[in-house]
Each structure stands twice: as structure tokens, then as C-alpha cells.
Amino acid sequence: MAYKGYLVEEIDGSFVGNIKDIDIPKISDGNVLIKVKYSSLNYKDALASSGAKGVVRKYPFVPGIDVAGEVIETRSSKFSLGDEVIATGYKIGMSEFGGFGEVVHLPDNWVIKMPKNFSSYDAMTYGTAGLTAAASVKKITDLCDFSSGPALVSGATGGVGSISVGLLSKLGVEVHAVTGKPDESEVLSKMGAKKIISRNDFMSEPVRALDKGIYTSAVDTVGGNVLAKIISLINNHGVISCCGNVAGASFESSVFPFILRGIQLCGIDSAESPLDLKENLWELLSNEWSLDLTNQTKTVKIADIGNEISKILKGEQIGRIVIKH
Ligand SMILES: NC(=O)c1ccc[n+]([C@@H]2O[C@H](COP(=O)([O-])OP(=O)(O)OC[C@H]3O[C@@H](n4cnc5c(N)ncnc54)[C@H](OP(=O)(O)O)[C@@H]3O)[C@@H](O)[C@H]2O)c1
């Protein structure tokens, strides 16, 4: 028996993805076979699809770090046939064939039951981007007096950024959004951003060791100098959640914001988070923290994913891409 999947192969030094028939693996103990109804596109999937170093070790490979669907075969005491489930991160779409295929074979301790009142489609409108945004915002709400001042979000039109804008604004925080696409201010205003700052303006002055303490919190999705600038602008005892590196993997900063203002810089790693944290975050996203993402979600067939991969690699994607099998 075979299923259809977006198989990325290395051909003459280039990485090319095509829809191919792939054999359904034989299920092993402690695992489930899931019929994937929906997946979604994240920046990491675009890297895996284009052969970027450090994501996938061995090609041919089926990317897709996000999976939502139904258990069709089980060798696990935790899951029964027909259970609706979500699986994100761990080694899915990195060393285990992922959600860009119609079937995945996963260990049961990577899989969670779908929260009530949530469909596979709903889950994938958030996907790993939404889970990362929720983890970033949870750090802020747990660690600081988050409603006492504004929050800054960078990479604001992206998947993690736009959902972070929505979540913080839902929690009553005044959100300022830094973006390289200031023309998309309408989308960001609809998500609840009160102020839109163009990335060029934000970065126009050199980064200082300590700048005006304007923000109580920040979600940084881009890293590099943008993160250095954000660190200098955080007020006393504020918190920054940082998760991304599209603007650079390294930055130069100073100890002063940490030792004079007591700020905290928190790293977010949603992929390897413990399963119970993921369950809590999905519960929040399906209940008190749920957002209307219709305006910023585009649904595509897996055969049409190539264009969307090119766009996300160029930083041109807005909001979320859901993949329907
Ligand atoms: N640590 C984790 O657990 C985790 C989980 C998920 C994602 N991530 C990382 O988080 C980042 C965002 O992921 P995503 O899925 O939201 O990607 P995305 O949808 O592509 O969003 C990234 C956004 O960053 C901005 N951007 C792009 N190129 C930039 C550049 N050169 N300089 C500054 N800003 C730039 C763009 O927004 P604007 O045009 O609005 O500025 C872009 O939309 C990625 O680095 C990804 O690998 C980490």
C-alpha cells in the first residue's frame, strides 16, 4: 500500500520536490499510523524542502513538522483507531517523514489528542508557528507584569509574529509591531496591533547599550541586530521571548539591560518542549486564547506548495499557509 507525499530529492546538487507514491511503513510497537488531513508550512519546512544545512540529514525526504489527522492503525495503549490527533516538532519533518505526506508513522509520545471543539483544520491554522507564539506569550505572562506596558513583536507579518500580535492583544496588551512590510498595516491592525513600525525606521539609529525603556515585553521572531535593539528598549523587569534567526544568528549586546533593569531574555524551543507543555498550549489556543485567523490563513493543496516555499524563504509570506491533503 502506498500514500502520496511531497518527496524532496537531491538531483545534480539541487533539491527538488515532487508528489510521489511512497510505501506505507510497517507499524512498530509504541507507534501510531496517522492519516494526515492537514499540515502547515513553517520556515523550518521551507529550509528542509530546499536542502538547507542542519535540518534534514538524509534525502530523499518528506518534510512537514506539523501533522493533524486521524489514527488509522495503532500499536499504542494511549490511542485508539479513529482518534483525532495533533503532532508537531520533535523529529517530525527532520528525521521522520512528516506532514507533507498523507500518512505518518510516529511514536505515541510525540502525539496528543485533539482538544475538544477543535478540528484538524483549526489546529493547522496555528501549527508550530501558533504553538511557538503561545509558548512565547506564556513565558511573558508567567514572568512579568505583562499588562503594565506595551509589548513589541518583530517579524510581525510572519506566522509566529502575527499570532503573537493577536494573542498579546487578546490579553489586553498594547502591541507595537515591527515589520519589513509596513504596507500590510491593515492585516496587523486587524490582528490588534496599535502601532506599526517599519523595520527600517526601527533600525535607523545605531543600537545603544541602554536605550529608552519603552516596552514591558517583546516577542522576537527574527534575532540578529533587531533582537539587540529590542534588548536595549525593554523596561525594568521586562521579558523578551526569542525564537527565530531570519535576521541573523548572532547579535552584540550589553550586560546593562540585564544588571540595571533586571530584564530577562528567554529562549523558546517549541519543537522539543515536553508533551504536557504542548498539551497545555493547545488547550489555551483552542479555548481562552483562540483567535480568528481566517484573514491571515491561505489553504493550498500539497501539489501547490512550491510557490509558498519560495515566498517564505524570501521573507514575503504573510500569516499562515495550511496544507490540505
Ligand atoms: N524556536 C522555535 O521553537 C521556533 C518555532 C517556530 C519558528 N521558529 C523560527 O521563528 C522564525 C519565524 O518563523 P515563522 O514560521 O513565523 O516564519 P515566517 O512566517 O517566514 O516569518 C518570519 C518573518 O520575519 C520577517 N523577516 C523575514 N526576513 C527578515 C530579515 N532578513 N530581517 C528581519 N526580519 C525578517 C518577516 O516579517 P516582516 O516582514 O513582518 O518583518 C517574515 O514574515 C524563524 O526563524 C523560524 O525558524 C522557531
The ligand as an ORCA input file, in Angstrom:
! r2SCAN-3c Opt
* xyz 0 1
  N      12.411     28.228     18.366
  C      11.291     27.685     17.963
  O      10.688     26.853     18.637
  C      10.718     28.111     16.651
  C       9.473     27.647     16.220
  C       8.928     28.156     15.023
  C       9.658     29.077     14.278
  N      10.889     29.446     14.708
  C      11.676     30.438     13.970
  O      10.995     31.670     14.087
  C      11.209     32.444     12.916
  C       9.860     32.830     12.315
  O       9.184     31.672     11.880
  P       7.846     31.805     11.019
  O       7.375     30.415     10.767
  O       6.957     32.820     11.654
  O       8.446     32.392      9.657
  P       7.794     33.444      8.650
  O       6.332     33.213      8.553
  O       8.620     33.427      7.428
  O       8.005     34.826      9.392
  C       9.260     35.435      9.509
  C       9.072     36.947      9.370
  O      10.295     37.573      9.698
  C      10.441     38.786      8.961
  N      11.706     38.714      8.221
  C      11.999     37.939      7.130
  N      13.261     38.141      6.720
  C      13.796     39.041      7.585
  C      15.069     39.659      7.706
  N      16.067     39.389      6.854
  N      15.266     40.541      8.704
  C      14.280     40.817      9.599
  N      13.050     40.266      9.537
  C      12.815     39.392      8.549
  C       9.243     38.844      8.018
  O       8.221     39.591      8.691
  P       8.051     41.178      8.490
  O       8.171     41.423      7.027
  O       6.712     41.471      9.063
  O       9.177     41.824      9.255
  C       8.786     37.407      7.945
  O       7.426     37.319      7.589
  C      12.087     31.585     12.000
  O      13.432     31.935     12.202
  C      11.828     30.178     12.487
  O      12.894     29.302     12.190
  C      11.417     28.982     15.857
*
